[in-house]
Amino acid sequence: MKVFLHLQQLLVRQFQLSLSKSCLLLFSILSSISLSAQQSKDSLEIITLLEKEGRTWRMGDKEEHAECWLERPYGRIMVSTADGNTFNLPSKTMIDPQPGMMGNGGFAFHSNHSMKIGRDMAWVNHDEVSVDTNGKVSLSHEIRLLEKWNNQWKLVGQSIHSYNNPTKQKMDTTSYIQTVDIETGSIETVLTINEHFEAPNWHPDNYLIVNSKGKLYTLDLERKELELLETGFADECNNDHGISPDHKWLAISHNDREHPSTKPYKSAIYVLPIGGGTPRKVTSKVPSYWHGWSPDGKRLAYCAERNGNYDIYTIPVEGGEEKRLTNGEGLDDGPEYSPDGKYIYYNSYKSGHMQLWRMEPNGKNQEQLTFDQNSNWFPHPSPDGKWIVYIAYTSDQKQNHLFGKQVKLRLMNLKTRDIKDITPVFFGGQGTINVPSWSPDSKKVAFVSYSIN
């Protein structure tokens, strides 16, 4: 009996010891998971901070940029340039910069992040490709020092080492397909590709439609992969294309070489299934450049040249007789219906300067919306009807909307008519945002910026 009791006690002790070890192991696993989750959260917050710091610096937003930094007596900004010069500046330089240091536009693209994150301090290494407003690329490797202050990560110092591109091969245009959050201003680069891509449309199934060298592609926003969209004989598509309100059809503008016209440009409008297929021709006259679907999907709005003047037209989606809506001197372009069908928004040179306008769908009650010194193009109403986003050339381009210019995206509140910049000035223009590119929830806009080496 004593032996049995002794054995029972041993078994109980062994069980308690095993249970204790299991609890310790479980606690260790849970602690590891918790730490890993916290570090993932910190990593995301730090990357978001770095994006905001670069964006606000380039936009010249001194107040928002200062919020990214924390002044410390040991905080320094150390810079080595590609030509061998070095600088050592206090971190206050970033918090209260001298006039002219900020607001020079362009974009920065970060990659190869490496982080060491502690409880309240972190080191971050990353590479940066910086593109100025002339499309020129500069390269650097950067080390950032951060501290957590009031439960928020702040920059306290950084080291910047600039270097020349070791690649001697001459590159073509580099396209940066991006999205911007209209509330936070956060800009995400979906894809960087060393080819010329243009004009993203945003489909509710989470992909973009873009064009390049006459062909159309889909870009999956999750997988970040391009796939050719089958368009049959239409292999000279330009950057005027868009998705129908029911998301089942795609309107395209294709150069119809078979058309008997002697005009140098023979763009005609076609419609095909959203997943690809053989296009069906809609417009019989050329050139015609698609820009908008009516909310009921029954009519298309477009810019067309007839008798030497470019004006706004609409036509039934089945084809037939086109209806001219504008007939003044100067270019009228970029027509797009409001989601409720009450207006067509467009840009026009009728005032002697390229500005945004709107009118009723029958062409009546034409109303000017912008009055500044920018050349304003391609107003795109948001799906919820609250905003229009458009591209603004920062210098007077007359009636041209060329590639390779200094531009920015602007947002108008349609209720108050207030306008604000949602990007820095960057290198773009033709192809950046020619067509509707709003996300279905009206929170983001897709666009393309560029660099040329």
BELBEL-V600102 format. One record per residue. N is the residue number from 1. RES is the residue in one letter. PSI is psi in degrees with one decimal (999 if undefined). Layout:
# BELBEL-V600102
N RES PSI
N RES PSI
This chain:
# BELBEL-V600102
1 M -44.1
2 K -39.4
3 V -41.0
4 F -44.0
5 L -40.6
6 H -42.1
7 L -39.4
8 Q -41.5
9 Q -40.3
10 L -42.4
11 L -40.4
12 V -44.3
13 R -41.6
14 Q -40.5
15 F -43.5
16 Q -41.3
17 L -43.7
18 S -40.8
19 L -40.6
20 S -44.0
21 K -39.9
22 S -40.8
23 C -42.0
24 L -41.4
25 L -43.7
26 L -42.4
27 F -40.5
28 S -42.5
29 I -46.3
30 L -39.0
31 S -40.9
32 S -42.4
33 I -43.7
34 S -44.1
35 L -42.8
36 S -41.9
37 A -40.6
38 Q -41.6
39 Q -36.0
40 S -41.5
41 K -43.8
42 D -42.8
43 S -45.7
44 L -42.0
45 E -38.5
46 I -44.8
47 I -39.7
48 T -40.2
49 L -43.9
50 L -39.1
51 E -43.7
52 K -41.6
53 E -44.3
54 G -40.4
55 R -45.9
56 T -31.6
57 W -45.0
58 R -26.7
59 M -9.5
60 G 23.4
61 D 87.7
62 K -41.9
63 E -48.3
64 E -35.6
65 H -40.8
66 A -30.1
67 E -16.4
68 C -12.2
69 W 155.2
70 L 121.6
71 E 125.5
72 R 149.4
73 P -25.1
74 Y 2.3
75 G 127.6
76 R 156.2
77 I 109.6
78 M 127.0
79 V 133.3
80 S 128.1
81 T 166.4
82 A -23.1
83 D 9.8
84 G -1.9
85 N 152.6
86 T 149.9
87 F 147.1
88 N 108.7
89 L 152.0
90 P 153.2
91 S -18.8
92 K -23.9
93 T -34.9
94 M -23.7
95 I -38.3
96 D 71.1
97 P 156.6
98 Q 152.7
99 P 136.6
100 G -12.9
101 M -35.0
102 M 171.3
103 G 26.1
104 N 4.6
105 G -168.7
106 G -178.8
107 F 154.9
108 A 135.7
109 F 118.3
110 H 147.4
111 S 170.7
112 N 47.4
113 H 137.1
114 S 126.3
115 M 145.4
116 K 107.5
117 I 123.3
118 G -165.0
119 R -46.1
120 D 19.2
121 M 146.3
122 A 147.4
123 W 139.3
124 V 127.6
125 N 141.0
126 H 159.5
127 D 150.2
128 E 132.5
129 V 116.7
130 S 130.9
131 V 121.4
132 D -178.4
133 T -6.0
134 N 7.3
135 G 7.6
136 K 137.6
137 V 136.7
138 S 149.5
139 L 145.9
140 S 156.3
141 H 131.7
142 E 144.6
143 I 125.8
144 R 138.5
145 L 128.6
146 L 153.1
147 E 150.3
148 K 121.9
149 W 121.7
150 N 41.4
151 N 20.8
152 Q 138.0
153 W 136.2
154 K 146.8
155 L 138.7
156 V -14.6
157 G 163.4
158 Q 155.4
159 S 128.4
160 I 121.3
161 H 107.2
162 S 146.8
163 Y 160.7
164 N 151.4
165 N 119.2
166 P -13.9
167 T 121.1
168 K -14.2
169 Q 131.2
170 K 129.9
171 M 153.7
172 D -169.8
173 T 137.3
174 T 129.2
175 S 134.9
176 Y 102.6
177 I 119.1
178 Q 165.2
179 T 149.1
180 V 133.2
181 D 119.8
182 I -18.7
183 E -49.7
184 T -20.5
185 G -0.8
186 S 133.8
187 I 125.4
188 E 133.5
189 T 110.5
190 V -43.3
191 L 135.9
192 T 125.5
193 I 137.9
194 N 51.1
195 E 166.9
196 H 109.6
197 F 153.9
198 E 161.3
199 A 73.5
200 P 132.8
201 N 148.5
202 W 113.4
203 H 144.3
204 P -20.4
205 D 20.6
206 N 44.1
207 Y 158.8
208 L 153.4
209 I 124.5
210 V 164.5
211 N 152.8
212 S 123.7
213 K 44.5
214 G -6.8
215 K 159.7
216 L 148.1
217 Y 153.7
218 T 145.4
219 L 107.2
220 D 123.5
221 L -17.5
222 E -47.8
223 R -15.2
224 K 41.2
225 E 140.2
226 L 140.6
227 E 138.5
228 L 133.4
229 L 123.4
230 E 122.0
231 T 19.3
232 G -129.8
233 F -15.9
234 A 86.0
235 D 16.0
236 E 50.2
237 C 139.7
238 N -165.0
239 N 26.1
240 D 92.2
241 H 155.5
242 G 159.0
243 I 138.6
244 S 158.5
245 P -30.1
246 D 3.4
247 H 18.3
248 K -14.7
249 W 158.3
250 L 126.1
251 A 136.4
252 I 162.2
253 S 116.4
254 H 139.9
255 N 109.0
256 D 90.0
257 R -21.6
258 E -10.1
259 H 137.7
260 P -7.3
261 S 147.2
262 T 4.4
263 K 147.7
264 P -28.7
265 Y 128.0
266 K 38.7
267 S 129.9
268 A 159.2
269 I 136.4
270 Y 162.2
271 V 138.6
272 L 163.4
273 P 147.2
274 I -29.2
275 G 1.4
276 G 159.9
277 G -163.7
278 T 123.6
279 P 148.3
280 R 128.3
281 K 139.0
282 V -48.4
283 T 137.1
284 S -19.1
285 K 150.4
286 V 156.3
287 P 147.5
288 S 131.6
289 Y 113.9
290 W 148.1
291 H -20.6
292 G 150.6
293 W 142.0
294 S 152.3
295 P -28.8
296 D -0.2
297 G 11.9
298 K -19.7
299 R 154.5
300 L 141.9
301 A 141.9
302 Y 164.7
303 C 135.6
304 A 147.0
305 E 121.5
306 R 123.4
307 N 38.0
308 G -0.8
309 N 137.9
310 Y 122.7
311 D 178.4
312 I 134.1
313 Y 159.8
314 T 160.2
315 I 146.8
316 P 144.9
317 V -22.3
318 E -7.4
319 G -177.3
320 G -149.5
321 E 131.1
322 E 152.3
323 K 124.9
324 R 129.8
325 L -27.7
326 T 150.4
327 N 22.5
328 G 173.2
329 E 147.9
330 G 160.8
331 L 131.0
332 D 131.4
333 D 169.8
334 G 37.5
335 P 135.1
336 E 131.8
337 Y 145.1
338 S 154.7
339 P -22.6
340 D -2.5
341 G 6.3
342 K -26.5
343 Y 159.8
344 I 121.7
345 Y 145.5
346 Y 171.8
347 N 147.4
348 S 149.3
349 Y 13.1
350 K -22.7
351 S -3.0
352 G 2.6
353 H 140.9
354 M 114.0
355 Q 169.6
356 L 143.3
357 W 169.2
358 R 159.4
359 M 167.8
360 E 157.9
361 P -16.3
362 N 3.4
363 G -2.7
364 K 164.0
365 N 57.1
366 Q 129.5
367 E 127.9
368 Q 138.2
369 L -30.5
370 T 152.5
371 F 20.7
372 D -172.4
373 Q -4.4
374 N 158.5
375 S 109.4
376 N 129.8
377 W 155.1
378 F 71.7
379 P 126.1
380 H 109.0
381 P 142.1
382 S 154.7
383 P -29.2
384 D -0.4
385 G 11.1
386 K -20.2
387 W 160.1
388 I 138.0
389 V 145.5
390 Y 166.4
391 I 134.8
392 A 120.5
393 Y 133.5
394 T -4.7
395 S 159.3
396 D 115.3
397 Q 11.3
398 K -122.7
399 Q 17.1
400 N 149.8
401 H 76.1
402 L 161.7
403 F 154.3
404 G 39.1
405 K 170.1
406 Q 117.4
407 V 169.8
408 K 158.9
409 L 137.6
410 R 155.1
411 L 127.6
412 M 129.7
413 N 115.4
414 L -17.2
415 K -44.5
416 T -16.4
417 R 11.9
418 D 144.1
419 I 138.5
420 K 155.2
421 D 139.4
422 I 1.1
423 T 161.4
424 P 169.9
425 V 136.2
426 F 175.0
427 F 112.7
428 G -142.7
429 G -123.3
430 Q 123.4
431 G -15.0
432 T -48.8
433 I 50.9
434 N -25.4
435 V 167.9
436 P 128.1
437 S 20.1
438 W 146.0
439 S 152.8
440 P -26.9
441 D 6.3
442 S 20.4
443 K -22.8
444 K 161.8
445 V 136.3
446 A 144.8
447 F 174.6
448 V 129.5
449 S 170.4
450 Y 162.6
451 S 157.1
452 I 127.2
453 N 999
